[in-house]
Amino acid sequence: MASCKVNIKWGKEKFSDIECCVDESPDVFKAQIFALTGVQPERQKVMLKGATLKESWTGFKVKDGVTFLVMGSAEALPEAPTQKTLFVEDMTDEQLATAFELSAGLKNLGNTCYLNSTVQCLRSIPELRESLKKYDGHVNQAMASVQPAESITAAMRDLFDAMEKATDGIPPIFLLHLLHIAFPQFAEKNEHGVFQQQDANECWVQLVRLLQQQLTVSVAGENQQAEGASASQKGFIDQYLGGRFDCSLKCVEAPEEEESKSTEQFMQLSCFISQDVKYLHTGLKNRLTENIEKFSPSLERNAQYIKESRISRLPAYLPIQMVRFYYKEKEAINAKILKDVKFPLILDVFDLCTKELQEKLIPIRAKFKEMEDRKVEELQKAKQTEKKQPAPAVEQSIKLLPYDFSDGVYCRYYKVLLSYAHVYLTG
């Protein structure tokens, strides 16, 4: 490698015995000059005997002792920050809540994560928060064991209000106390006097059932909207978390037997984790087709039936239970399934719906596809022109398309996944 020792003169300053290798790109030499002078390479003018150094060493006779003349001004060094940089891992809970605009969390009172995760999931529903603010029920500990709905709903309202005002974690002591009074199984302790672990799904079911008894919401149907009539009252939980299945029951052993049809209400979907379930959607789809045994009137005996269910009403918020426990008969214990199940950030349940509901969903799905295609096209154009396109500003006065069906039969949202597993999905 041909290298030699050269001198560099920059204004009144001179640097001696600088190594220069002509087998390398001139950019390397300019980087050395930048390290010495602080002049950015793109602002340097490097000259030797009247010739200006550009992209190659062609025409330059570099040998020991020659002096390069450098012209260009150095930029001012950046000033040190006035405030010390605070990293996420060094932040307190209060600082994290402020930085990420998060509400206060809930403190674990000893294996109470099942309650905390359930409450946080419920609190993520803005309509529920608003409905609880309007709730005028009261807490009555004396009646909590007999009629717990009013007391627990009021306690949840007060807890949500406290979480909005606080910046540090809140211990949900009062709500937990009422839960123990109403459902003593959650108050069980182990031999060390510590609360036993509980199933989040059991807590979810009980709390939702109590809210179902207390909270209402105004619902206007198509005719009411047209005539300007007052809206009717409907249960909040039924409106926002309630779904409906259209079910068909067909006898496998007697194909000529007439197929029976029925409807079923649901408050959650269950993903049963079997050996072949690797994805959430697979677990949900498998659950909608069941083999059951029941009495056949045509055969006059028990026979095998196939029951198929399809969603005919989607709730505004779709709770999904990951069924991770199964009963081991030999050991007579509940065992936890630790298998990994992948889930998408946006859950599309289109193929789990009835054809009638799919027809209603298709128009808005087409609009979403057009929007996504337009974004991809704009991104490709930006790459081709090598220009960075700034994100368009969001107008506050933008008019949104309706996101529900006008007849009031179906719900409002179709791509919201609400999970109350111990690992909370903020999605």
C-alpha positions in Angstrom: 0.0 0.0 0.0 1.5 3.4 -1.1 1.4 5.7 1.9 3.5 8.7 3.0 3.7 11.4 5.6 2.3 14.7 4.5 1.6 18.1 6.1 -1.8 19.9 6.2 -2.1 23.7 6.4 -5.5 25.1 7.4 -5.5 28.9 7.9 -2.9 29.6 10.5 -2.7 26.1 11.7 -0.4 23.4 10.4 -0.5 19.7 11.0 2.6 17.6 10.4 3.3 13.9 9.6 -0.2 13.0 8.6 -0.4 9.6 7.0 -1.9 9.7 3.5 -2.6 6.5 1.4 -3.3 7.1 -2.3 -4.6 3.5 -2.6 -7.6 4.5 -0.6 -10.4 6.8 -1.5 -9.8 10.6 -1.0 -12.8 10.4 1.3 -10.6 8.6 3.9 -8.1 11.5 3.7 -10.8 14.1 4.0 -12.2 12.2 7.1 -8.7 12.6 8.7 -8.8 16.3 7.9 -12.2 16.5 9.5 -10.9 14.9 12.6 -8.1 17.4 12.8 -9.9 20.6 11.8 -13.6 20.0 12.4 -14.4 21.0 8.7 -17.1 18.7 7.3 -15.8 16.8 4.2 -18.4 18.3 1.9 -17.2 21.8 2.9 -13.5 21.1 2.4 -11.5 22.3 -0.5 -8.2 20.3 -0.5 -5.4 21.6 -2.8 -1.9 20.5 -3.8 0.1 22.8 -6.0 -3.0 24.5 -7.5 -4.8 21.2 -8.2 -8.1 20.5 -6.2 -8.6 17.0 -4.8 -11.9 15.5 -5.9 -13.0 11.9 -6.3 -9.7 10.3 -7.1 -5.9 10.8 -6.8 -5.4 11.0 -10.5 -2.9 13.8 -11.4 -1.6 14.1 -7.8 2.0 13.3 -7.1 1.9 12.6 -3.4 5.2 12.1 -1.6 6.7 12.5 1.9 6.8 16.1 3.1 4.3 17.7 0.6 1.9 20.2 2.1 -1.9 20.2 1.4 -3.8 23.4 1.6 -7.2 23.0 3.2 -9.9 25.7 2.9 -13.3 25.7 4.6 -14.8 26.8 7.9 -15.6 24.5 10.7 -19.1 24.4 12.1 -19.7 25.3 15.7 -19.8 22.4 18.1 -23.2 21.5 19.4 -24.0 22.8 22.8 -24.5 20.4 25.7 -28.1 19.9 26.6 -29.3 22.1 29.5 -31.2 19.2 31.0 -29.7 15.8 31.6 -31.0 13.2 29.2 -33.5 10.9 31.0 -33.8 7.4 29.6 -36.9 5.2 29.9 -35.3 2.6 32.1 -34.4 5.4 34.6 -37.9 6.9 34.8 -40.2 6.6 37.7 -43.8 5.3 37.2 -45.0 8.9 37.4 -42.5 10.1 34.8 -43.5 7.2 32.5 -47.2 8.0 32.8 -46.5 11.6 31.9 -44.2 10.8 29.0 -46.5 8.2 27.4 -49.7 9.9 28.5 -50.7 6.8 30.4 -53.2 6.5 33.2 -52.2 5.3 36.6 -51.7 1.5 36.9 -53.0 -0.9 39.6 -50.8 -2.3 42.3 -50.6 -6.1 42.8 -51.9 -6.9 46.2 -50.6 -10.5 46.1 -51.7 -12.7 43.2 -54.3 -10.1 42.2 -53.1 -9.8 38.6 -56.2 -11.5 37.4 -58.3 -8.6 38.7 -55.9 -5.8 37.6 -55.7 -7.1 34.0 -59.5 -7.4 33.9 -60.1 -3.9 35.2 -57.5 -2.4 32.8 -59.1 -4.1 29.8 -62.6 -2.8 30.8 -61.1 0.6 31.3 -59.8 0.6 27.8 -63.4 1.0 26.5 -64.1 4.7 26.4 -67.9 4.3 26.2 -67.8 2.2 29.4 -65.8 5.0 31.2 -68.4 7.5 30.1 -71.3 5.3 31.2 -69.8 4.7 34.6 -69.4 8.5 35.1 -73.1 8.8 34.7 -73.9 5.9 37.0 -75.5 7.1 40.3 -75.4 3.8 42.3 -73.9 3.5 45.8 -71.7 1.1 47.7 -73.4 -0.9 50.3 -71.1 -3.4 52.0 -73.9 -5.0 54.0 -75.7 -6.0 50.8 -72.5 -6.9 48.8 -72.9 -10.6 49.4 -76.6 -10.7 48.4 -76.9 -8.0 45.8 -73.3 -7.2 44.7 -74.1 -5.6 41.3 -74.7 -2.0 42.5 -71.8 -1.9 45.0 -69.2 -3.4 42.6 -70.3 -1.2 39.7 -70.1 1.9 42.0 -66.7 0.8 43.3 -65.4 0.4 39.7 -66.7 3.8 38.9 -64.8 5.3 41.8 -61.6 3.3 40.9 -61.7 4.6 37.3 -62.1 8.1 38.6 -59.1 7.7 40.9 -57.0 6.3 38.1 -57.7 9.4 36.0 -56.5 11.7 38.7 -53.5 9.8 40.0 -50.0 9.6 38.6 -48.8 6.6 40.6 -50.1 3.1 40.9 -53.3 2.6 42.8 -54.1 -0.4 45.1 -57.6 -1.5 44.2 -58.3 -2.5 47.8 -62.0 -1.6 48.0 -63.0 -3.3 44.8 -61.0 -6.4 45.8 -62.7 -6.4 49.2 -66.2 -6.2 47.6 -65.2 -8.9 45.1 -64.2 -11.2 48.0 -67.5 -10.6 49.8 -69.6 -11.3 46.6 -67.5 -14.2 45.4 -65.6 -15.9 48.3 -63.7 -18.2 45.9 -61.5 -15.2 45.0 -60.6 -14.8 48.6 -59.1 -18.3 49.1 -55.6 -18.3 50.6 -52.8 -20.9 50.5 -51.0 -22.4 53.5 -48.8 -19.3 53.7 -51.7 -17.0 54.1 -51.3 -15.5 50.6 -54.1 -15.1 48.2 -54.2 -18.0 45.7 -53.8 -17.4 42.0 -57.2 -17.0 40.1 -58.4 -17.2 36.6 -58.7 -13.9 34.8 -61.6 -15.3 32.7 -63.7 -16.1 35.8 -63.2 -12.6 37.1 -64.1 -11.1 33.7 -67.3 -13.2 33.5 -68.4 -12.1 37.0 -67.6 -8.4 36.6 -69.2 -8.2 33.1 -72.3 -10.0 34.5 -72.7 -7.4 37.3 -72.2 -4.5 34.9 -74.8 -6.0 32.6 -77.4 -5.7 35.4 -76.6 -2.1 36.1 -75.5 -0.1 33.1 -77.8 1.0 30.2 -77.3 3.0 27.0 -79.5 4.9 24.7 -80.0 3.2 21.3 -81.9 4.7 18.4 -83.1 2.4 15.6 -83.6 3.4 12.0 -87.3 4.4 12.4 -86.5 6.4 15.6 -83.7 8.3 13.9 -85.9 9.2 11.0 -88.8 10.4 13.1 -86.6 12.1 15.7 -88.1 10.0 18.5 -86.4 9.5 21.8 -83.9 6.6 21.9 -84.8 3.4 23.8 -82.7 2.1 26.7 -80.7 -1.1 26.2 -78.2 -2.8 28.4 -74.7 -1.4 27.9 -72.9 -4.7 27.9 -75.4 -6.3 25.5 -74.9 -3.4 23.1 -71.1 -3.1 23.2 -69.9 -6.6 24.1 -72.8 -8.8 23.1 -72.7 -10.9 19.9 -75.0 -13.4 18.3 -74.4 -16.8 16.6 -76.6 -18.3 14.0 -76.3 -22.1 14.6 -77.2 -25.1 12.5 -77.4 -28.7 13.8 -77.1 -31.6 11.3 -77.2 -35.4 12.2 -74.2 -37.2 10.7 -75.8 -40.7 11.0 -79.2 -39.6 9.5 -78.5 -37.1 6.6 -82.2 -37.2 5.7 -83.1 -35.7 9.1 -84.1 -32.1 8.9 -81.4 -29.7 9.9 -82.4 -27.6 12.9 -81.4 -23.9 13.2 -81.2 -21.6 16.3 -79.5 -18.5 17.6 -77.2 -18.1 20.6 -76.0 -15.0 22.4 -72.3 -14.7 23.4 -70.2 -12.3 25.4 -66.8 -13.6 24.4 -65.1 -15.9 21.9 -62.9 -18.7 23.1 -59.7 -19.9 21.5 -59.2 -23.5 22.6 -55.5 -24.4 22.4 -55.0 -27.8 20.9 -52.0 -29.4 19.3 -52.8 -28.1 15.8 -53.5 -24.5 17.0 -50.6 -22.2 16.2 -52.6 -19.1 15.4 -55.4 -17.3 17.2 -57.7 -17.4 14.1 -57.3 -21.2 13.9 -58.4 -21.6 17.5 -61.5 -19.4 16.9 -62.4 -21.1 13.7 -62.1 -24.6 15.2 -64.5 -23.6 18.0 -67.3 -22.8 15.6 -67.5 -26.4 14.4 -68.3 -29.0 17.1 -69.1 -32.7 17.1 -71.8 -33.4 19.8 -73.9 -36.4 20.8 -77.6 -36.0 21.3 -80.9 -37.8 21.0 -82.0 -38.3 17.3 -85.8 -38.3 16.9 -85.5 -40.1 13.5 -83.2 -42.8 14.9 -84.8 -42.9 18.3 -81.3 -43.1 20.0 -78.3 -40.9 20.7 -76.4 -40.0 17.5 -73.5 -37.9 16.3 -74.3 -34.3 15.2 -72.3 -31.5 13.7 -73.0 -28.1 15.1 -71.8 -25.1 13.0 -72.0 -21.6 14.3 -71.5 -18.3 12.4 -71.4 -14.8 13.8 -74.6 -12.8 12.8 -73.9 -9.9 15.1 -70.5 -8.5 15.9 -70.0 -6.6 19.2 -68.4 -3.3 19.4 -65.6 -4.8 21.4 -64.8 -8.5 21.0 -63.4 -10.2 24.1 -61.3 -13.2 23.4 -60.4 -15.9 26.0 -57.3 -17.9 25.5 -58.3 -21.2 27.1 -55.0 -22.2 28.7 -56.3 -24.6 31.4 -57.4 -28.2 31.0 -58.3 -30.8 33.6 -55.9 -33.7 34.1 -58.0 -36.6 35.2 -55.1 -38.8 36.3 -53.6 -36.2 38.7 -57.1 -34.5 39.3 -55.6 -31.0 38.8 -56.0 -28.1 36.4 -52.9 -27.8 34.2 -51.8 -24.7 32.3 -51.1 -24.9 28.6 -47.8 -23.0 27.9 -47.9 -23.3 24.1 -47.2 -20.2 22.1 -50.2 -18.9 20.0 -49.5 -16.1 17.6 -52.1 -13.3 17.1 -52.4 -10.3 14.8 -52.6 -6.7 15.9 -55.8 -6.4 13.8 -58.1 -9.4 14.0 -60.3 -9.9 10.9 -63.2 -12.2 11.6 -64.9 -11.8 8.2 -64.8 -15.5 7.4 -66.4 -16.3 10.8 -69.5 -14.3 10.0 -72.8 -15.3 8.3 -73.2 -14.5 4.6 -75.8 -11.9 5.5 -73.4 -10.1 7.8 -70.6 -10.4 5.3 -72.7 -8.7 2.6 -73.1 -5.7 5.0 -69.4 -5.6 5.8 -68.2 -5.8 2.2 -68.8 -2.1 1.2 -66.7 -0.7 4.1 -64.0 -3.4 3.6 -63.8 -2.2 0.0 -63.2 1.3 1.2 -60.5 0.2 3.5 -58.8 -1.7 0.7 -58.9 1.4 -1.5 -57.4 3.5 1.2 -54.6 0.9 1.8 -53.9 0.6 -1.9 -53.7 4.3 -2.2 -51.2 4.5 0.6 -49.0 1.8 -1.0 -49.1 3.6 -4.3 -48.1 6.9 -2.8 -45.3 5.2 -0.9 -44.0 3.7 -4.1 -44.1 7.0 -5.9 -42.2 8.6 -3.1 -39.5 6.0 -3.3 -39.2 6.4 -7.1 -38.7 10.2 -6.8 -36.4 9.7 -3.8 -38.4 12.3 -1.9 -39.5 12.0 1.6 -43.2 12.7 1.8 -44.3 14.4 5.0 -47.2 12.8 6.7 -50.5 14.7 6.0 -51.8 16.8 8.8 -54.9 15.4 10.5 -57.8 17.8 10.2 -59.8 18.0 13.4 -63.0 18.9 11.5 -62.8 15.9 9.3 -66.1 14.1 8.7 -66.0 10.4 9.3 -68.1 7.8 7.5 -70.7 6.0 9.6 -69.2 3.0 11.4 -72.4 1.1 12.3 -75.5 -0.2 10.5 -78.4 2.2 10.6 -81.0 -0.4 11.7 -79.5 -0.6 15.1 -79.3 -4.4 14.9 -75.6 -4.7 14.4 -72.8 -3.1 16.3 -70.3 -0.4 15.5 -66.7 -1.7 15.2 -65.2 -4.6 13.4 -61.5 -4.6 14.0 -61.0 -4.2 17.7 -59.4 -7.0 19.7 -59.9 -6.9 23.5 -58.0 -9.6 25.5 -58.1 -10.0 29.2 -55.2 -12.5 29.4 -52.5 -11.8 31.9 -50.4 -10.4 29.1 -52.5 -7.3 28.3 -53.0 -6.5 24.6 -53.1 -2.7 24.0 -54.6 -3.9 20.9 
